[in-house]
Amino acid sequence: MIGIPGKWSTEVLADRLEALTGHRAVLAVSEIDVQWDTGRVLWGETDLAHYDAVVVKKINAVYSAHTEDRIRMLKLLEQSGVQVISPTVSLNGLVNRLAGTQALMAAGIPMPATRITERVDAALGALNDWGKMVLKPMYSTKARGMQLLQAGQPDAAAQIQAFQKDNPVMYLQQGLELDGRDLGMVFVGGQYLCTYARVGNSEAWNTTIHDGGRYEAYTPDADLIELGRRAQQCFELGFTTVDIALTSAGPVVFEVSAFGGFKGALEGCGIDAAEAYAQHIVKRTAR
């Protein structure tokens, strides 16, 4: 399993897989060497082609264009017949925010109004049109690097210019009026597992646990589950969380996660999603 050794989500999945298979092998992607000339993908002296499957739990803690490079390194394994779970094409389609948005929009999934631009004046125009806007890096997780702007904010142009220094192609999304929470809908092998709510605190504009939010149970109706199912169906993922917000105009999908965690399901729903995922992996590789 490829993950971040020592991190909870990596280790708990490794624990569950070890309990089911009697085998444990956890490695960081930085420990892998790809030899295109020999056709081998090595972990030290071990040829990973000897495994039935390689499970990708996490590539690195912070997304970047290098995350896509590291995922592509695993393509040779797939070509040699080793199952990579989730497939590299699915993971690469989600690491970049714009790529994920394009797939969801093409499938008719409702999302917040979104614009892409390299012009500050166009970004200011979007802010004036919407009244509230979120600047989102193309590569980020847990709302890292995101900024909320309000129309009429005196330093809005300066904030946009500062954001653009690290984000030349700017991803802009309309800021929505939420009730202080959004939802994480969990799927294993394309099958619905549970839904939890992330509830923000009064000191942060977003609901992420990284910024002080907490998990709570949530029971969605059938229509909402179907929306989540359609969203995750755009990508062939072994495990994912679909981020959904409830608005006065109806639910919208923020994103589908390439590397969803297990704590939301455990703390919000009381469900061991790592166990469910491990069982799915074993059944899939036993075919």
Stockholm file with secondary structure:
# STOCKHOLM 1.0

chainA/1-287         MIGIPGKWSTEVLADRLEALTGHRAVLAVSEIDVQWDTGRVLWGETDLAHYDAVVVKKINAVYSAHTEDRIRMLKLLEQSGVQVISPTVSLNGLVNRLAGTQALMAAGIPMPATRITERVDAALGALNDWGKMVLKPMYSTKARGMQLLQAGQPDAAAQIQAFQKDNPVMYLQQGLELDGRDLGMVFVGGQYLCTYARVGNSEAWNTTIHDGGRYEAYTPDADLIELGRRAQQCFELGFTTVDIALTSAGPVVFEVSAFGGFKGALEGCGIDAAEAYAQHIVKRTAR
#=GR chainA/1-287 SS CBSCTTCHHHHHHHHHHHHHHSCCCCBCGGGEEEETTTTEEEETTEEGGGSSEEEBSCSCSSCCHHHHHHHHTTHHHHHTTCEEESCHHHHHHHHSHHHHHHHHHHTTCCCCCEEEESCHHHHHHHHHHHSEEEEECSSCSTTTTCEEEETTCTTHHHHHHHHHHHCSSEEEEECCCCCSEEEEEEEETTEEEEEEEEECCTTCSSCCGGGTCEEEECCCCHHHHHHHHHHHTTSCCSEEEEEEEEETTEEEEEEECSSCCSHIIIIIICCCHHHHHHHHHHHHHTC
#=GC SS_cons         CBSCTTCHHHHHHHHHHHHHHSCCCCBCGGGEEEETTTTEEEETTEEGGGSSEEEBSCSCSSCCHHHHHHHHTTHHHHHTTCEEESCHHHHHHHHSHHHHHHHHHHTTCCCCCEEEESCHHHHHHHHHHHSEEEEECSSCSTTTTCEEEETTCTTHHHHHHHHHHHCSSEEEEECCCCCSEEEEEEEETTEEEEEEEEECCTTCSSCCGGGTCEEEECCCCHHHHHHHHHHHTTSCCSEEEEEEEEETTEEEEEEECSSCCSHIIIIIICCCHHHHHHHHHHHHHTC
//
